[in-house]
Amino acid sequence: MSFKIRFKIIIAILIVFATAVFEYTAISMTKTAMSNLYWGNTGNDVAKVQARLKAWGYYDGPVDGFFGVKTWLAVRKFQAYNGLAVTGIVDDDTKVALGFTTTAQDLAAYRSTSSAGISDDVYLLAMLINGEARGEPYIGKVAVGAVVMNRVRDPRFPKTIPGVIFQPGAFSAVEDGQMWLPPTDESIKAAIDAISGWDPTGGALYYYNAARVSNYWIFTRPILTQIGRHIFAR
């Protein structure tokens, strides 16, 4: 075999190898981590979770890709049976328990994306959540943020997040200074979820701890739900 033929064969092998490496790298770069899933989400990731929960006997609803009440209850049941925090949210620990693992690089990228570009509104809402709902479950933190967002959309309240938060007498954490503590990462995530549209309260404009009420007018408001120690009302 001549030198030229051997050279061409080597070049061809190198091209094939380089192409394979490029394709593998491209696939790896486009791979993304499954986002946290919760009530109201839709899509293929929700359907995957539903199918897994159904196969394991936790879910008896349709695999339709919609995260509704049946999916939420099934996730909570799975979490309770597996020693996880019972939140109804398909978070990182729940995804791993369900068998939906991600690479460390993917997970780091997802967390970086989740915490990147924190706006003033997000940080301010996170401060209020931290002051008002510190010690509450995660869904309770989101619920407090959702009340602020519901007020922003209601014509009876200010039209901005700062306007709602600093409306005189609106929130005790503003009055007693609790909101000025640095917000936790969980409070920041809860603020992002609330601003993104998650409302576990079903449209509440008010919330209160019945054991700490000083203004009994709040008892005249129609109750929607209770999350943690807070009662949410219209």
N, C-alpha and C positions, 0 to 999 in steps of 0.2 A: 504494500500500500504506500503510495507516494506521500510526501510531506504535505502537499496541498490538500489531498483528500483527508488526511488525518486532521489537518488544521480546520477544514470545513466541518468535520464531525464534532470537533471540540467546541467550535463556535456555536453550532446548532444545539449541543447539549447545554451550553452556558445560557443560550437564549431561552430554552425551555425552563431551565432552573430559575432564571431571573423572573420569567413570567409567572411561574408558580408562586414565588416569594411575593411578588407584587400583588397577585390576586388574594393570597392569604392575608397580607397586610391590609388590603382594602376591606376585606370582610371583617377583620378584627376592628378596624377603625369605625366601621359603620354599626358595629354591635352596640346596643345601648341597654342600660339597666332598666328593669321594670320599675316604673314610678310607684310611689305609694298610692293605694287605691282606697276609696271611701264612697260613702253614700252619694249617689248622683253621677258618678263616673260611668262612662260607656266605652266600649271598644273590645278589641281582641284580648287584651290582658285581663279584663274582667271576666270574659268568657272562659279563659284558661283557669282562672281561680274557681269559677262556678263548676266547671267540669271536674276539677280535682276534688273539690268539696263534695260534689255529688257522688263521685266514685268511692269516696271514703265514708259515705253515709251521713254527712252533716247537712246536706242541702237537698231539698226535694222540689225546687222550682225549675223553671226552664233555663237552659243555657243560652241566654239571649244577649249577653254582653252588657246588661244594664244592672248597675249596682243599686238595687232597691232594698226594701225592708227584709225580704227573705234572705238575700245575700248577706246583709248586715247581721241578721240574727245567726246565720250559719257561721260567719266568720267569728262572731263572739263565742259561739258554742265550741268551735274548734280551738280558739285561744284558751278558753276555760279548761278544756280537756287536756291541753298540752302545756299547762303551766305558764302561759304567756299573759301579758297585760291585756285585760279584756276591754278593748276599745272599739271593736268593730272596724278598725282600720287595718288594711293589709300593709303593715309596715315591714321594715327589713327583717325583723325577727320572725314575723309570720310568714313572709315569703320563703325564708330559709326552711322553716318547719314544714311548709307545703311542698318543698322540693324545687322552688324557683330560685336557684342560686345565680349569682353574678360574679364576674371576676372582680378582684380588688380594684383594678383600674377603672372598670365601669362604675363601681359603687362610688369611688372617689370622685369621678366625673359628675355623677348624679348629685352627690352632696355639694360639690362645688357650684353646680348650676343652681341648686336650690337656695344657696346662701348668697349668690352673687347679685350685685346690683340692688342692694337693699335701699329702697327709697325712704325719704323722710316720713311719708305717710305710713309705710310699713313699720318703721322703727317706732314711731309715735304710738301706733295701735298696739305694737308688741309691748311697749311700756305700760299702757293701760291694762292690757291683758295680764301682764305680770303682777301689776298692783291689785287688780280686782279678782283674779282667779288663781293666784299662786296656791298650790296645794290641791287644785281641782284636777280631774282627769283631763287628758288632752282634748277630748271632744267638748268638755266644759270650757276650756280655754277658747276653742274655736267659736263656741256658742256666744261667748261674751263679745268677741270680735264681730260676729254676725249681727248682733244687736246694734252695734255702731253702724255697720253697713246698711242695715235696714232703716235706721234713722236718716242716714245720708240720702236715701232714696225716697223718704217720706216728706211731703211738702210742709209738714208741721215742725220740722227740725232743720237745723242748718244744713247746707249743701255740701260741706266738706268734712273730712275726717277730723281735722283740728277743730273746726267749728262745733261739731257734735261733742267731742271730748271735753272742750273747754267751755261748753255752755254752763253757766252758773248753776251749781247744785246738781249737775247731772250724774256725777260719779264720785263716790266717797273717796276713792284712791287719789283723785286730784286734790280733794279738799285736805286730806290728812297726809299727803306727801308720799304715799306708798308707791305711786306710779313713777316716782323719780329714781327708783332703784334700777340698776342695769338689767334689761330684760334677758331672760334665759334663751338659749337656742330654741327650746320648745315653744316659748312664747312668740319668737320670731316666725317659726314655722306655722304656728296657729294663725298669726296675723296674715301671712301669705295665703293660707287656705281660706280665711274669711274674705279677704279682698278678692280672691279668685272665684268666689261665689258659693262656697260650701256654707250652708245654713242648717245646722242640726236642730234649730229651734222651730222651724216651720213658719218663720215670719215674725218673731217676737220683737217688740220695741222696748220692753222692760224686762228686768230680772231682779230678783231679791233673795236674800237669805231670810227665811221666815223667823229665824231665831234672833235676828238683828235688826228687824224693821223698826224705824223710828217715825216714819211717815205712813200712817195707816191707809192713806188714799190708795196705795198700791194694791191693797186687797180688793179694790173695786174693779181691777182690770181682769179680763178673761184669761184664765190660765191655759197655756198651750202644752207645756211639758215641764218635767223636772230633770235636770242633769247634775249629778253630784249634789251639792248643797244649794244650788241655785234653782229657783222656780222662774220660768220664763212665761211672759204674758204679753198680750196685745195692748 
